[in-house]
């Protein structure tokens, strides 16, 4: 049988221990080339560019419509 704690710890102490587990909002920035919202430090899902150069080849039919 495993050892058990001597007493119940308060919920505030439990909250302090788990304070870093909170869900955070993603950091969304504007793409400098197409002005679409995108996650920071990732290639744009609309135009396929990252830091001014094309890193993902996008189909032409999606860019025209």
N, C-alpha and C positions, 0 to 999 in steps of 0.2 A: 504494500500500500504506500503510495507516495506521500511525502510530507505535506501538511496543510498549513496555511497561514494562521498565525495566532489570532488575528482579528481582521475585520473587514476594513479595507481602506476606503476613505471618502471618495465620492464621485468627482470632486474637484481635482484630486490627485490623479485619478484615472484620466481626466480630461487633459491635464497638463502633460501627461505621458503620451497621449495620443494627439497632441495639438498639430503635429506635422502631417497627420493623415487626412486633413481636410482637402476637399476637392477644390482645385484652383481653376480659374478661367484661363483658356488658352490665349496666348499672345498673338493677336491677329493684327497684321499690318496691311498696308495698301501696296499692291504691285506697282512699281514705278513705270512699267511699260504699258500695261493695260488697265490699271487702276482697279483691278478686282481684289477683293479681300482674300488674303492667304495667310497661312501660318508662317511665323517668322523662321528664318533660316531653312526654308524648304523651297523647292521649285514651285512656280505658279501652276496650279492645275488648269488654268484657262489658256495661257499662252506658252507655257513650258519653259520660261526663262528663269534664270537665277543669276543675280548680280550682273545683269546686262547681257548675258550670253545664253543662247538656246542650249539647254541640257536635255530636254525631252522633245522628241519630234512629234508634233501634234498633227492629226489628220487635217487636211485642207478644208474639208466640208464643215468641220466644227468652227473654224475661224471665220468663214464667210457668213454663216448664219447668225 
